[in-house]
């Protein structure tokens, strides 16, 4: 079983024996991590020559000798024709140097994994040298699921510092971290959160925007209106003034001659005392006084 360990790349000194395509990707990987790379080979790929001309690496065009390994932290041996690889690995191991032999897992003492980076979040995937192409595929799938975790890591670092200032109780810290994880990755603009309480921290995170999700539309606020009310009986003069039997509280009820007023409504019961025995309907037309005189 292999043990994954993360080193500070800027402190590593890497020796590469061989200059073919088999070591090119590993050279680029170490350069990306900030390591110092020296290549010793009688021949080198064009890209390696270009890196040397740009002073990205140091290339010595000659045959390797065991004394060249002194002062390095690890060694990579390419697939190129290197005489007696097994004996070379034995000598390097005596010097306590980790060795990776390209294409030969049995001789290697460490492997270069497929790496997923999202900000400062780093995930290494290795097949133990059995099927590197499958490790690459697995790493790519992890990378697709890790979008936004780089910024989340920066936020988590600040949250951890706030929790450390808030409490020293391990159980309470675990509770806060669990709540943070349940909220999930968020896009939070730089804010002075260091002086915020943990409860306020969690409330802010809950209402923050999720990465890759469109902002929620702000619902339109409907104007506040008072509900309509039915006034019941209305005098005939009201119809003449153009008022309806249904009015709102925003318009005061009209008086007998159709003038708007805030006075109390007329005595409807007294006005229609002759018709108390029958209910009055709005659709009914009140009797005209002139017709009543003709009937008399």
SVG drawing of the C-alpha trace seen along z (x, -y; Angstrom):
<svg xmlns="http://www.w3.org/2000/svg" viewBox="-106 -67 136 72">
<polyline fill="none" stroke="black" stroke-width="0.4" points="0.0,0.0 1.3,-3.5 1.2,-6.5 0.3,-9.8 2.4,-12.7 2.3,-16.3 5.6,-18.2 6.3,-21.9 7.3,-21.8 9.4,-24.9 11.8,-23.1 12.2,-20.0 15.4,-19.3 14.6,-16.8 17.1,-14.9 15.9,-13.5 17.9,-10.8 17.0,-10.7 15.6,-13.3 12.7,-11.6 8.9,-12.2 8.4,-9.8 9.9,-12.3 8.5,-15.5 5.1,-15.5 6.8,-14.8 9.2,-17.7 6.3,-20.0 4.5,-18.8 7.5,-19.5 8.1,-22.9 4.4,-23.8 5.0,-23.0 8.0,-25.3 10.7,-22.6 14.2,-22.8 14.8,-20.3 18.1,-19.1 18.2,-16.8 21.2,-14.6 21.0,-12.9 23.1,-12.6 20.0,-13.4 16.9,-15.4 13.5,-16.0 13.0,-19.4 10.7,-20.6 13.2,-19.8 15.8,-21.8 13.5,-24.7 12.9,-24.6 16.6,-24.6 17.1,-27.6 14.5,-29.5 16.4,-28.7 13.4,-26.8 15.5,-23.7 19.2,-22.8 20.2,-20.3 23.6,-18.6 24.3,-16.8 26.4,-13.8 26.2,-10.3 24.9,-10.0 27.2,-8.8 26.1,-7.9 27.8,-10.8 25.5,-13.2 22.7,-12.2 24.3,-13.9 22.3,-16.9 18.9,-15.9 15.7,-14.9 14.3,-12.4 15.3,-10.9 13.2,-10.1 14.6,-7.6 13.1,-7.7 12.2,-4.9 15.3,-5.7 18.2,-3.3 19.8,-3.6 22.2,-0.7 21.5,1.5 18.4,-0.2 18.0,2.3 21.5,1.7 21.1,-2.0 17.9,-2.0 19.7,0.1 22.5,-2.4 20.1,-5.3 18.1,-3.6 21.3,-3.1 21.6,-6.9 18.0,-7.1 16.7,-8.7 13.1,-8.0 13.2,-6.7 10.5,-6.7 11.2,-4.6 8.9,-5.5 7.1,-2.4 8.4,-0.1 6.4,-0.1 8.3,2.8 11.5,0.8 9.8,-2.4 9.7,-3.5 7.2,-6.3 4.7,-7.3 3.6,-10.5 -0.2,-10.7 -2.8,-12.4 -3.5,-15.7 -6.7,-17.8 -6.2,-21.4 -9.0,-23.8 -7.3,-26.8 -5.3,-25.5 -7.4,-22.3 -5.3,-19.5 -6.3,-15.9 -3.9,-13.2 -5.1,-10.0 -2.8,-7.0 -3.4,-3.5 -0.2,-2.3 1.4,-2.3 -1.0,0.4 -3.2,-1.8 -2.3,-5.5 -4.8,-6.3 -7.6,-5.2 -6.2,-7.4 -6.3,-10.4 -10.0,-9.7 -10.9,-9.5 -9.1,-12.7 -10.9,-14.5 -14.3,-13.4 -13.3,-14.6 -12.2,-17.9 -15.7,-18.4 -17.3,-17.9 -14.9,-20.2 -15.8,-23.5 -16.0,-26.3 -14.1,-24.4 -11.0,-26.6 -12.9,-29.7 -14.8,-27.7 -11.4,-26.6 -10.4,-30.2 -13.6,-30.9 -13.2,-27.8 -9.8,-29.0 -11.3,-32.3 -14.2,-30.4 -11.8,-28.1 -10.0,-31.1 -13.2,-32.7 -14.3,-29.4 -10.9,-29.1 -11.4,-32.6 -15.0,-31.8 -14.6,-28.6 -12.0,-26.1 -14.5,-23.2 -13.9,-20.5 -17.5,-19.4 -18.7,-22.9 -16.1,-23.3 -17.2,-20.1 -20.8,-21.4 -19.8,-24.6 -17.8,-22.8 -20.6,-20.4 -23.0,-23.4 -20.5,-25.0 -20.1,-21.9 -23.9,-21.4 -24.3,-24.9 -22.0,-23.9 -19.8,-26.0 -20.9,-29.6 -19.7,-32.7 -19.1,-35.3 -17.5,-38.6 -14.7,-39.9 -16.3,-41.0 -15.0,-41.9 -16.3,-38.7 -13.5,-38.3 -15.4,-40.4 -18.7,-38.6 -20.1,-36.0 -20.3,-32.4 -24.1,-32.5 -24.0,-35.5 -21.3,-33.8 -23.7,-30.8 -26.6,-33.1 -24.6,-35.1 -23.5,-31.9 -27.0,-30.4 -28.2,-33.4 -25.1,-33.7 -25.1,-32.8 -24.2,-29.3 -21.5,-29.1 -22.9,-28.4 -26.4,-29.2 -28.2,-32.2 -29.3,-34.8 -32.9,-34.4 -35.2,-37.0 -36.6,-39.5 -40.4,-39.1 -42.4,-42.2 -44.2,-43.7 -47.8,-44.3 -49.3,-47.7 -51.2,-47.4 -54.9,-48.1 -57.9,-47.8 -60.5,-45.2 -63.7,-46.3 -66.8,-46.2 -70.5,-46.1 -72.5,-49.0 -75.9,-47.5 -78.8,-49.8 -78.1,-52.8 -80.4,-55.8 -81.5,-56.6 -79.6,-59.8 -76.5,-57.7 -77.1,-56.0 -77.6,-59.4 -74.2,-60.4 -72.6,-57.4 -71.7,-55.5 -71.9,-51.7 -73.2,-49.7 -69.7,-48.3 -67.2,-50.9 -63.8,-51.0 -62.8,-52.4 -60.7,-54.9 -63.9,-56.7 -66.3,-58.0 -69.9,-57.0 -72.1,-59.5 -75.0,-61.3 -78.4,-61.6 -77.5,-64.1 -74.4,-62.3 -71.9,-64.6 -68.9,-62.8 -69.0,-63.3 -67.7,-61.8 -71.0,-62.2 -72.9,-59.3 -75.0,-57.4 -78.7,-58.2 -81.4,-56.3 -82.1,-53.6 -84.7,-51.9 -86.8,-55.1 -86.4,-56.0 -87.8,-52.6 -90.2,-52.1 -93.0,-51.3 -91.0,-48.3 -89.8,-46.8 -91.7,-43.7 -89.7,-42.9 -85.9,-42.8 -84.5,-45.6 -82.2,-44.6 -79.7,-46.8 -81.1,-45.8 -84.6,-47.0 -85.5,-50.5 -87.1,-52.6 -90.6,-53.8 -90.9,-57.3 -92.9,-59.8 -94.7,-61.1 -96.1,-57.7 -97.3,-57.3 -99.3,-60.6 -101.0,-59.4 -102.0,-56.2 -103.6,-58.1"/>
</svg>
